[in-house]
Amino acid sequence: MNSNEYDEPVRILCVDDERNVLRALERVFLDDDYEIVIANSGEEGLQAMEESGPFQVVISDYRMPQMNGVEFLKAVYDRWPGTVRIVLSGYADAAAIVSAVNDGHIYKFIPKPWNDDELRTTIQNCLERYFLLKKNRELLDKLAAANHELEEKVLQRTRQLEMRNRVLEFSQETLGALPVGVVGIDDTGMIALCNNMGESLLSGVCDTILGGNVSQCSSVEFIAAVSKIREQGKLDAVINLDDKLWRVMGTLVTINGSDAAVAVFVEVQT
């Protein structure tokens, strides 16, 4: 098997207290482009993991002094959970190993003596599993990063909207409290803006103020003032609304590509 088909060199750690078993494992993979690292005990295996890792696959004998294979592989899982773990042992140990497989999160138990072709196939399956899970983790990490970035953007956008709402609320409150009337008419003639005083001065001449059309108002002078603002681009005149004199100062402003007439009404004191 050529390790070039993977995105990193394939490295396998073999752990056994019998030298002849380690040599046999090395011979199995002579024709494969794998780096084989050997260790004579569980303690040496953990040291190799620390100093020479990472390894995609760890193969360990079950019967070893001081630390048996399942104990060793459990320690590997605790510290390097991505590594695929295999345990080797004789048939006499099969029952004990099967009961301990979950403790070591062992991928597969291979009995001795093994079949070389079957062992190589097993390692190939282990590598496919390792790189598939690695790819899945990378995709999950990217997804988590993208979700985090999206959450940050949503949070930032929410803050911006909250700020705009506060600014808008402040602007509306300020506009409403002005001691002059402010009226805005869009390019269709609809009254789209009107503060408190504006509503008060128009209430006697317009049945519908906000959302109503200027043409529906009963004051000829008011309608004429709006027309002059549109025709001249600005206005400074005195008109009569509901038996009161008002100085009207108006101008055209462009909002969303359309010209709107804005008029400020100041009561003329007589």
C-alpha positions in Angstrom: 0.0 0.0 0.0 1.4 3.4 -1.0 1.0 6.0 1.7 1.0 8.8 -0.9 -2.7 8.3 -1.3 -3.1 9.9 2.1 -2.4 13.5 3.1 0.3 12.6 5.6 3.0 9.8 6.0 1.6 6.6 7.5 3.2 5.6 10.8 2.4 2.5 12.7 3.6 1.7 16.3 4.0 -2.0 17.1 4.4 -3.0 20.8 5.3 -6.4 22.0 7.8 -7.8 24.6 8.9 -10.5 22.2 11.5 -9.4 19.7 10.6 -12.2 17.2 7.0 -10.9 17.1 8.1 -7.4 16.3 10.4 -8.7 13.5 7.5 -10.7 12.1 5.3 -7.5 12.1 8.0 -5.6 10.3 8.3 -8.3 7.6 4.5 -8.1 7.0 4.7 -4.5 5.9 8.0 -4.6 4.0 6.2 -4.0 0.7 4.1 -1.2 2.1 5.1 2.5 2.3 4.7 2.6 6.0 7.0 3.7 8.7 7.1 1.0 11.4 8.2 2.0 14.9 8.7 -0.7 17.5 8.5 -0.7 21.3 9.2 -3.6 23.8 6.6 -2.7 26.5 3.6 -0.5 27.2 5.8 2.0 28.9 8.1 2.2 25.9 5.0 2.4 23.7 3.7 5.5 25.6 7.1 7.1 25.4 7.2 6.5 21.7 3.8 8.1 21.4 5.0 11.1 23.2 8.4 11.5 21.5 7.8 10.1 18.0 4.1 10.5 17.4 1.7 10.9 15.9 0.8 7.4 14.8 -2.3 6.5 12.8 -2.3 2.9 14.1 -1.0 1.2 17.2 -0.7 -2.6 17.3 -0.1 -4.1 20.7 0.3 -7.6 22.1 -2.0 -8.4 25.0 0.3 -10.4 27.3 3.1 -8.1 28.4 4.7 -7.6 31.8 3.8 -4.7 34.1 1.2 -3.2 31.6 -0.8 -5.5 29.4 -2.0 -4.6 26.0 -5.5 -3.5 27.0 -4.2 -1.2 29.7 -1.7 0.2 27.3 -4.3 0.9 24.6 -6.6 2.4 27.1 -3.8 4.9 28.0 -3.3 5.6 24.3 -7.0 6.2 23.9 -7.1 8.6 26.8 -4.3 10.7 25.4 -4.5 10.1 21.6 -8.1 9.1 20.9 -7.7 9.5 17.2 -5.2 6.7 16.9 -6.8 3.4 15.8 -5.9 0.6 18.3 -5.4 -3.1 17.6 -4.6 -5.9 20.1 -2.9 -9.2 19.3 -3.0 -12.3 21.4 -3.4 -16.1 21.5 -6.8 -17.8 21.5 -6.4 -18.6 25.1 -6.8 -14.9 26.0 -9.7 -14.3 23.6 -12.4 -14.3 26.3 -10.5 -11.9 28.6 -9.7 -9.6 25.7 -13.2 -9.4 24.3 -14.5 -8.4 27.8 -11.8 -5.7 28.0 -12.1 -4.4 24.4 -14.5 -1.6 25.4 -12.1 -0.4 28.1 -9.4 0.2 25.6 -11.7 1.4 22.8 -10.0 -1.2 20.7 -10.9 -1.3 17.0 -10.1 -5.0 16.5 -8.7 -8.1 18.2 -6.4 -10.2 16.0 -5.6 -13.7 17.2 -2.1 -15.2 17.0 -0.8 -16.6 14.7 -2.2 -14.1 12.2 -2.6 -14.3 8.5 -0.4 -11.8 6.8 -2.8 -10.8 4.1 -5.7 -10.5 6.6 -3.5 -8.3 8.8 -2.5 -6.1 5.9 -6.2 -5.8 4.9 -7.0 -4.9 8.5 -4.4 -2.2 8.6 -5.7 -0.8 5.3 -9.2 -0.6 6.9 -7.7 1.0 9.9 -6.1 3.7 7.8 -9.2 4.3 5.9 -11.1 4.7 9.1 -8.4 7.0 10.6 -8.4 9.4 7.6 -12.1 9.3 7.3 -12.6 10.3 10.9 -9.8 12.8 10.6 -11.6 14.4 7.6 -14.9 14.4 9.5 -13.2 16.1 12.4 -11.7 18.7 10.1 -15.1 19.3 8.5 -16.7 19.6 11.9 -14.0 22.1 13.0 -14.6 24.1 9.8 -18.3 24.0 10.4 -17.9 25.1 14.0 -15.6 27.9 12.9 -18.1 29.0 10.3 -21.0 28.8 12.8 -18.9 30.9 15.3 -18.2 33.4 12.6 -21.9 33.5 11.6 -22.8 34.0 15.3 -20.3 36.8 15.6 -21.8 38.5 12.5 -25.3 38.0 13.8 -24.3 39.4 17.1 -22.6 42.4 15.5 -25.6 43.0 13.2 -27.9 42.8 16.2 -25.9 45.3 18.1 -25.9 47.6 15.0 -29.7 47.3 14.7 -30.1 47.9 18.4 -28.0 51.1 18.1 -30.0 52.2 15.0 -33.2 51.6 16.8 -32.0 53.7 19.8 -30.9 56.4 17.4 -34.2 56.2 15.5 -36.2 56.3 18.7 -34.2 59.3 19.9 -34.6 61.1 16.6 -38.4 60.4 16.6 -38.7 61.7 20.2 -36.6 64.8 19.4 -38.6 65.4 16.2 -41.9 65.0 18.0 -40.9 67.5 20.8 -39.8 70.3 18.4 -41.8 73.6 18.8 -42.3 73.7 15.1 -44.3 71.6 12.6 -42.3 69.2 10.4 -44.1 67.5 7.5 -42.5 65.2 4.8 -44.3 64.4 1.6 -43.0 61.6 -0.8 -42.9 61.8 -4.6 -46.4 60.4 -4.8 -47.9 63.1 -2.6 -48.3 60.9 0.5 -47.6 62.4 3.9 -44.9 60.1 5.1 -43.5 62.2 8.0 -45.2 64.4 10.5 -44.3 65.4 14.0 -46.6 66.3 16.9 -47.0 69.9 16.0 -47.3 69.0 12.3 -50.2 66.7 13.1 -51.9 69.4 15.2 -51.7 72.1 12.4 -52.8 69.7 9.7 -55.6 68.1 11.7 -58.0 70.8 10.6 -57.3 70.6 6.9 -56.6 66.9 6.3 -58.9 64.0 7.2 -56.0 61.5 7.0 -52.5 62.8 7.9 -49.9 60.1 8.0 -50.4 57.9 4.9 -52.9 60.4 3.5 -52.4 62.2 0.2 -51.8 66.0 0.1 -54.4 66.3 -2.7 -57.1 65.1 -0.3 -56.4 68.0 2.1 -58.9 70.9 2.1 -56.3 73.7 2.3 -55.5 75.1 -1.1 -52.6 77.1 0.3 -51.1 73.9 1.8 -51.4 72.1 -1.5 -49.9 75.0 -3.4 -47.0 75.3 -0.9 -46.1 71.6 -1.5 -46.3 72.1 -5.3 -44.0 75.1 -5.1 -41.4 73.2 -3.1 -41.4 70.5 -5.8 -41.3 73.0 -8.7 -38.7 75.4 -7.2 -36.7 73.0 -4.9 -37.3 75.3 -2.0 -39.8 77.7 -0.4 -40.1 80.4 2.2 -43.6 81.8 2.4 -46.5 82.5 4.8 -49.7 80.6 4.4 -53.0 80.4 6.3 -54.0 77.1 7.8 -57.2 76.8 9.8 -57.3 80.6 10.4 -53.6 80.8 11.6 -50.7 82.2 9.8 -47.7 79.9 9.4 -44.3 80.6 7.9 -43.4 77.6 5.7 -39.8 76.8 4.9 -39.4 73.9 2.6 -36.8 72.1 0.5 -36.5 69.0 -1.6 -34.4 66.0 -0.2 -33.5 62.8 -2.0 -34.5 59.7 -0.1 -33.9 56.2 -1.6 -33.6 57.8 -5.1 -36.9 59.8 -4.9 -37.4 63.5 -4.2 -39.4 64.2 -1.0 -40.7 67.6 0.0 -39.9 68.6 3.6 -41.6 71.6 5.1 -41.1 73.3 8.5 -44.0 75.3 9.8 -43.5 78.2 12.3 -46.5 80.0 13.7 -46.5 83.7 12.8 -47.2 85.8 15.9 -49.6 88.7 15.2 
